[in-house]
């Protein structure tokens, strides 16, 4: 198994916090988001990591070319100002057919969040059943124990609805199909799409399992309020979990 971390994007909304750095280098208690990802991957025995870079790629690649217990490589998305579906294509092309953990870089979380995905079987998502649909977050709709759709609005006609953490697991058998779907979007000129558009098609063809994480601390960081909440509410639980 290997991890594929998406760290290519520009975050204009957090410019005041980033001081000219990529969002994945936002630091909490002396550790960047990317450093924590790598530490957690090493903790759970995921030894190979591909990081998709774009915005300020040199800064990331110089600072994180090596990490204890990990073999790290980089894939550049030079079209990082377009949709994240292009980062998915670059990452999947570089990783090749393998069991993959695909991860957004802008998440602060307790290590056990990742642990539940590592221990999952087959294709799987992480679902926070405590989150309400607002139209901003990516939501998952599950029926008969399987995730069948991912979108910003999925409605209530599901056995279970929850926010997707931004991490998911794809098997080596289905990784080529996911890449093919993403390439089809790109070939059609749909390069502004988020990668979830490709995932949604895959889920309609091959529903996936999921693990609930509503009892764990995590947050995606998109807005200034997310940074404040991460430092105030999430970080203390992350630090406590990291000490165990």
KEKE-3310 file (N, C-alpha, C; in steps of 0.2 Angstrom, whole numbers, plus 5000, padded with zeros to 4 digits):
npx = (5004:5002:5003:4995:4996:4988:4994:4994:4987:4982:4979:4971:4962:4968:4979:4984:4988:4997:5009:5016:5018:5015:4998:4999:5010:5006:5008:5005:5008:5022:5023:5021:5006:5009:5020:5014:5006:5015:5021:5011:5008:5020:5018:5008:5013:5013:5023:5027:5026:5018:5018:5008:5013:5012:5008:5021:5030:5044:5047:5040:5046:5060:5060:5054:5059:5064:5060:5060:5057:5050:5048:5049:5042:5039:5026:5023:5010:5008:4998:4991:4982:4970:4957:4956:4955:4965:4977:4974:4975:4989:4994:4989:4995:5008:5009:5005:4997:4991:4987:4980:4980:4972:4974:4969:4979:4976:4972:4969:4971:4967:4978:4971:4961:4967:4971:4960:4956:4967:4965:4954:4944:4946:4940:4937:4930:4930:4918:4910:4898:4892:4892:4883:4874:4879:4882:4894:4904:4911:4900:4895:4884:4877:4870:4863:4875:4886:4895:4888:4888:4896:4896:4894:4881:4870:4858:4844:4840:4845:4853:4863:4871:4885:4899:4913:4930:4941:4950:4953:4952:4958:4958:4970:4965:4954:4960:4966:4954:4948:4958:4956:4943:4945:4954:4945:4936:4946:4950:4938:4938:4935:4942:4942:4936:4933:4941:4932:4922:4926:4927:4914:4908:4915:4910:4897:4898:4905:4901:4907:4915:4915:4921:4916:4920:4915:4918:4930:4943:4945:4948:4946:4955:4951:4946:4949:4943:4943:4956:4957:4948:4955:4966:4961:4951:4954:4968:4972:4967:4973:4987:4986:4983:4994:5004:5001)
npy = (4994:5011:5029:5043:5060:5075:5090:5102:5114:5131:5143:5155:5161:5159:5167:5177:5169:5160:5166:5166:5153:5136:5128:5116:5117:5124:5127:5119:5119:5118:5108:5105:5102:5093:5087:5080:5071:5063:5058:5051:5041:5034:5029:5020:5010:5013:5014:5020:5035:5046:5063:5075:5090:5108:5123:5133:5122:5119:5122:5113:5101:5102:5103:5091:5079:5068:5057:5049:5031:5032:5031:5043:5052:5064:5071:5083:5094:5105:5113:5118:5128:5125:5113:5101:5088:5087:5085:5073:5065:5066:5061:5048:5043:5043:5035:5022:5006:5001:4997:5011:5025:5039:5056:5072:5086:5096:5094:5092:5080:5067:5054:5041:5043:5041:5028:5020:5020:5014:5001:4997:4987:4983:4996:5011:5024:5038:5043:5056:5055:5065:5077:5090:5093:5107:5112:5116:5107:5091:5078:5062:5049:5035:5018:5002:4999:5003:5016:5027:5038:5054:5071:5089:5091:5079:5076:5069:5056:5043:5029:5033:5048:5058:5069:5068:5064:5067:5059:5043:5026:5016:5001:4991:4986:4994:5007:5009:5011:5022:5032:5032:5037:5050:5055:5055:5065:5076:5075:5079:5092:5096:5102:5110:5104:5097:5083:5074:5073:5063:5052:5051:5045:5033:5027:5025:5015:5006:5004:5008:5003:5010:5019:5025:5041:5050:5051:5056:5068:5080:5091:5099:5112:5126:5139:5155:5154:5140:5138:5144:5136:5124:5126:5129:5119:5106:5103:5101:5088:5081:5082:5075:5062:5059:5057:5045)
npz = (5000:4996:5000:4993:4992:4991:4987:4980:4978:4978:4991:4993:5002:5014:5015:5024:5035:5030:5026:5013:5011:5006:5009:5015:5023:5034:5051:5067:5084:5081:5071:5054:5044:5033:5039:5049:5043:5037:5048:5054:5043:5044:5056:5055:5046:5033:5020:5008:4999:4989:4984:4978:4970:4967:4967:4974:4973:4974:4987:4995:4990:4993:5007:5011:5006:5012:5026:5041:5040:5028:5010:4999:4985:4972:4962:4950:4947:4936:4932:4943:4946:4941:4942:4955:4950:4940:4948:4954:4942:4939:4951:4951:4940:4943:4954:4950:4947:4962:4979:4987:4998:4997:5000:5006:5008:5018:5031:5048:5061:5073:5075:5074:5065:5053:5055:5056:5042:5036:5042:5036:5024:5007:4995:5003:5013:5024:5036:5044:5054:5062:5056:5048:5032:5023:5011:5008:5013:5007:5006:5010:5004:5010:5008:5013:5019:5012:5004:4991:4984:4982:4986:4986:4990:4995:4999:5009:5007:5011:5020:5028:5031:5030:5033:5022:5026:5018:5015:5007:5002:4989:4979:4971:4960:4956:4955:4942:4935:4941:4937:4923:4923:4927:4918:4907:4910:4909:4895:4890:4892:4904:4915:4926:4937:4953:4961:4966:4957:4949:4958:4962:4951:4950:4962:4960:4951:4958:4973:4990:5005:5022:5036:5052:5059:5068:5082:5084:5083:5071:5057:5041:5033:5027:5028:5037:5049:5051:5054:5067:5074:5073:5080:5093:5096:5090:5090:5104:5107:5096:5100:5113:5108:5100:5110:5115)
capx = (5000:5006:4999:4995:4994:4987:4996:4996:4983:4983:4974:4970:4958:4972:4985:4986:4991:5002:5015:5019:5020:5009:4994:5001:5015:5003:5010:5002:5012:5028:5023:5016:5001:5012:5024:5010:5003:5020:5022:5005:5009:5025:5015:5003:5016:5012:5030:5028:5022:5019:5016:5007:5014:5011:5010:5027:5032:5051:5047:5038:5050:5066:5059:5051:5061:5066:5057:5061:5053:5046:5051:5045:5043:5034:5023:5021:5005:5010:4991:4988:4977:4964:4953:4960:4955:4972:4981:4972:4978:4996:4996:4988:4999:5015:5009:5004:4992:4993:4982:4981:4977:4972:4973:4970:4985:4974:4968:4972:4967:4970:4981:4967:4957:4970:4972:4953:4956:4972:4963:4948:4945:4944:4939:4934:4929:4929:4912:4909:4891:4890:4892:4877:4875:4878:4883:4902:4908:4910:4896:4894:4878:4877:4865:4865:4882:4891:4895:4886:4889:4900:4895:4893:4874:4868:4851:4843:4837:4851:4853:4867:4874:4890:4905:4919:4936:4945:4955:4949:4956:4956:4961:4974:4960:4950:4964:4966:4947:4948:4962:4952:4937:4948:4956:4939:4934:4951:4949:4932:4939:4932:4948:4941:4932:4936:4942:4927:4918:4928:4925:4907:4906:4917:4906:4890:4899:4908:4900:4913:4914:4916:4922:4914:4925:4912:4920:4937:4944:4948:4945:4949:4957:4949:4945:4952:4939:4945:4963:4956:4945:4960:4971:4957:4948:4957:4975:4973:4966:4979:4993:4985:4983:5001:5008:5000)
capy = (5000:5018:5035:5049:5066:5080:5096:5106:5119:5138:5144:5163:5163:5159:5171:5180:5164:5156:5170:5164:5145:5132:5127:5110:5119:5127:5123:5118:5116:5116:5103:5106:5097:5088:5083:5076:5066:5058:5054:5046:5036:5029:5025:5014:5006:5014:5016:5023:5041:5051:5070:5079:5097:5112:5129:5133:5115:5118:5123:5107:5096:5103:5102:5085:5074:5062:5057:5042:5026:5033:5032:5049:5054:5069:5072:5090:5097:5112:5116:5118:5133:5122:5109:5096:5082:5086:5083:5066:5062:5066:5057:5041:5041:5042:5029:5016:5002:4999:4999:5018:5029:5046:5061:5079:5088:5101:5091:5091:5075:5062:5048:5035:5044:5037:5021:5017:5019:5009:4994:4995:4982:4986:5003:5013:5031:5040:5046:5059:5055:5070:5083:5092:5096:5114:5114:5118:5101:5085:5074:5055:5045:5027:5014:4995:4998:5005:5023:5026:5045:5060:5078:5094:5090:5072:5075:5064:5049:5038:5026:5037:5053:5061:5072:5064:5067:5069:5053:5037:5020:5013:4995:4991:4984:5000:5013:5011:5014:5029:5036:5032:5042:5057:5057:5056:5072:5080:5075:5083:5099:5098:5102:5114:5100:5094:5076:5071:5071:5056:5048:5050:5040:5027:5025:5023:5009:5001:5006:5007:5003:5016:5019:5031:5044:5056:5051:5058:5075:5081:5097:5102:5119:5130:5146:5157:5151:5133:5138:5146:5130:5119:5127:5129:5113:5100:5102:5098:5081:5078:5081:5070:5056:5058:5055:5038)
capz = (5000:4997:5001:4988:4996:4986:4991:4974:4977:4981:4996:4994:5008:5020:5014:5030:5040:5027:5025:5007:5011:5004:5014:5019:5028:5040:5057:5073:5089:5079:5066:5049:5042:5030:5043:5053:5038:5036:5054:5054:5039:5046:5062:5053:5042:5026:5019:5002:4999:4983:4986:4972:4972:4961:4970:4978:4973:4976:4994:4998:4988:4996:5014:5013:5002:5016:5032:5044:5039:5022:5004:4997:4979:4971:4956:4949:4943:4934:4931:4949:4947:4938:4946:4958:4946:4937:4953:4954:4936:4940:4956:4950:4935:4946:4959:4946:4950:4969:4984:4988:5002:4994:5006:5005:5013:5022:5036:5055:5064:5077:5071:5073:5059:5047:5057:5054:5035:5035:5044:5032:5019:5000:4994:5009:5015:5031:5036:5050:5055:5066:5052:5044:5026:5022:5004:5008:5014:5003:5010:5008:5005:5011:5008:5013:5022:5007:5001:4984:4981:4986:4983:4992:4993:4993:5001:5015:5005:5012:5027:5033:5028:5034:5029:5020:5029:5013:5014:5005:5000:4983:4978:4965:4955:4954:4954:4935:4933:4943:4933:4917:4923:4928:4911:4902:4911:4906:4888:4888:4894:4911:4919:4932:4941:4959:4959:4969:4952:4946:4963:4962:4945:4953:4968:4957:4948:4963:4980:4994:5012:5026:5044:5055:5063:5072:5089:5083:5082:5064:5053:5035:5034:5021:5030:5043:5055:5052:5057:5074:5077:5073:5086:5099:5098:5087:5092:5110:5106:5092:5104:5117:5105:5098:5115:5117)
cpx = (5004:5001:5000:4992:4994:4988:4998:4993:4986:4978:4974:4967:4962:4978:4988:4989:4997:5009:5019:5021:5014:5005:4996:5007:5013:5005:5006:5006:5019:5029:5018:5011:5005:5017:5020:5007:5009:5022:5017:5006:5014:5022:5011:5006:5015:5019:5032:5023:5023:5015:5015:5008:5012:5013:5016:5030:5039:5051:5045:5044:5057:5065:5057:5053:5063:5062:5058:5056:5049:5050:5046:5047:5038:5032:5020:5015:5006:5003:4987:4982:4970:4961:4958:4960:4962:4977:4980:4975:4985:4998:4995:4993:5006:5014:5008:4998:4994:4987:4984:4977:4978:4970:4974:4975:4982:4970:4972:4968:4971:4972:4976:4962:4960:4970:4965:4953:4961:4969:4956:4949:4943:4944:4935:4934:4929:4923:4911:4901:4888:4889:4885:4878:4874:4879:4891:4906:4906:4906:4896:4887:4879:4871:4867:4872:4887:4890:4893:4887:4893:4899:4894:4885:4872:4861:4850:4841:4842:4850:4857:4870:4879:4895:4910:4925:4940:4951:4950:4954:4953:4960:4965:4970:4956:4954:4965:4959:4946:4952:4959:4946:4940:4950:4951:4937:4939:4950:4943:4932:4937:4938:4947:4937:4936:4937:4936:4922:4919:4926:4918:4905:4909:4913:4899:4892:4901:4907:4906:4911:4916:4917:4920:4919:4922:4915:4927:4938:4948:4945:4949:4950:4956:4949:4949:4949:4941:4952:4962:4953:4950:4964:4967:4955:4951:4964:4976:4972:4971:4985:4992:4986:4990:5006:5007:5004)
cpy = (5006:5023:5040:5055:5072:5087:5102:5113:5126:5140:5152:5165:5163:5163:5174:5175:5160:5159:5167:5157:5142:5130:5121:5111:5123:5123:5124:5115:5114:5111:5105:5101:5092:5084:5078:5070:5061:5054:5049:5040:5031:5025:5019:5010:5007:5018:5020:5029:5045:5057:5073:5087:5101:5119:5129:5126:5114:5118:5116:5101:5096:5101:5095:5079:5068:5063:5050:5037:5027:5033:5037:5050:5060:5069:5079:5090:5104:5116:5117:5123:5131:5118:5103:5089:5081:5083:5075:5062:5061:5061:5049:5038:5039:5036:5023:5012:4999:5000:5006:5021:5036:5051:5068:5081:5093:5099:5090:5086:5071:5057:5042:5036:5040:5030:5017:5015:5014:5002:4992:4990:4985:4993:5005:5021:5032:5044:5049:5060:5061:5077:5084:5094:5103:5117:5116:5112:5096:5080:5067:5052:5038:5024:5006:4994:5000:5013:5023:5033:5049:5066:5083:5094:5083:5071:5070:5057:5044:5035:5030:5042:5056:5065:5068:5068:5070:5064:5047:5032:5017:5007:4996:4989:4989:5006:5014:5014:5021:5034:5037:5037:5049:5059:5058:5063:5077:5081:5079:5090:5101:5098:5107:5110:5098:5086:5072:5069:5064:5051:5046:5045:5033:5023:5022:5016:5003:5004:5004:5006:5010:5014:5025:5034:5050:5056:5054:5065:5076:5088:5098:5109:5123:5138:5149:5154:5144:5133:5139:5140:5125:5120:5127:5122:5106:5098:5099:5090:5078:5077:5076:5063:5054:5056:5048:5033)
cpz = (5000:4997:4995:4991:4991:4990:4985:4975:4980:4985:4997:5000:5014:5020:5020:5035:5037:5026:5019:5007:5008:5010:5018:5023:5033:5046:5063:5078:5086:5074:5060:5047:5038:5034:5047:5049:5038:5042:5055:5050:5041:5052:5061:5048:5035:5023:5013:5001:4992:4985:4979:4973:4966:4964:4975:4979:4976:4984:4998:4996:4992:5004:5016:5009:5006:5023:5035:5043:5032:5016:5000:4989:4977:4963:4955:4945:4942:4932:4937:4950:4944:4943:4949:4954:4942:4942:4954:4948:4937:4945:4955:4944:4938:4950:4955:4950:4957:4973:4987:4993:4999:4999:5004:5010:5018:5028:5042:5058:5069:5073:5070:5068:5053:5049:5055:5046:5033:5036:5040:5026:5012:4999:5000:5010:5022:5032:5043:5051:5059:5062:5048:5037:5025:5015:5003:5008:5009:5008:5006:5009:5005:5011:5009:5015:5017:5005:4994:4981:4986:4982:4988:4994:4990:4995:5007:5013:5005:5019:5031:5028:5032:5030:5028:5023:5024:5012:5012:5002:4994:4981:4972:4959:4952:4953:4946:4932:4935:4939:4926:4917:4923:4921:4906:4903:4908:4899:4886:4889:4900:4916:4926:4938:4947:4958:4962:4963:4949:4952:4963:4957:4948:4958:4965:4953:4953:4970:4985:5001:5016:5033:5046:5059:5067:5079:5089:5081:5075:5061:5047:5036:5028:5022:5036:5049:5057:5056:5065:5077:5078:5079:5093:5101:5096:5090:5099:5110:5102:5096:5109:5114:5102:5104:5117:5112)
residu = (UNK:UNK:UNK:UNK:UNK:UNK:UNK:UNK:UNK:UNK:UNK:UNK:UNK:UNK:UNK:UNK:UNK:UNK:UNK:UNK:UNK:UNK:UNK:UNK:UNK:UNK:UNK:UNK:UNK:UNK:UNK:UNK:UNK:UNK:UNK:UNK:UNK:UNK:UNK:UNK:UNK:UNK:UNK:UNK:UNK:UNK:UNK:UNK:UNK:UNK:UNK:UNK:UNK:UNK:UNK:UNK:UNK:UNK:UNK:UNK:UNK:UNK:UNK:UNK:UNK:UNK:UNK:UNK:UNK:UNK:UNK:UNK:UNK:UNK:UNK:UNK:UNK:UNK:UNK:UNK:UNK:UNK:UNK:UNK:UNK:UNK:UNK:UNK:UNK:UNK:UNK:UNK:UNK:UNK:UNK:UNK:UNK:UNK:UNK:UNK:UNK:UNK:UNK:UNK:UNK:UNK:UNK:UNK:UNK:UNK:UNK:UNK:UNK:UNK:UNK:UNK:UNK:UNK:UNK:UNK:UNK:UNK:UNK:UNK:UNK:UNK:UNK:UNK:UNK:UNK:UNK:UNK:UNK:UNK:UNK:UNK:UNK:UNK:UNK:UNK:UNK:UNK:UNK:UNK:UNK:UNK:UNK:UNK:UNK:UNK:UNK:UNK:UNK:UNK:UNK:UNK:UNK:UNK:UNK:UNK:UNK:UNK:UNK:UNK:UNK:UNK:UNK:UNK:UNK:UNK:UNK:UNK:UNK:UNK:UNK:UNK:UNK:UNK:UNK:UNK:UNK:UNK:UNK:UNK:UNK:UNK:UNK:UNK:UNK:UNK:UNK:UNK:UNK:UNK:UNK:UNK:UNK:UNK:UNK:UNK:UNK:UNK:UNK:UNK:UNK:UNK:UNK:UNK:UNK:UNK:UNK:UNK:UNK:UNK:UNK:UNK:UNK:UNK:UNK:UNK:UNK:UNK:UNK:UNK:UNK:UNK:UNK:UNK:UNK:UNK:UNK:UNK:UNK:UNK:UNK:UNK:UNK:UNK:UNK:UNK:UNK:UNK:UNK:UNK)
# end
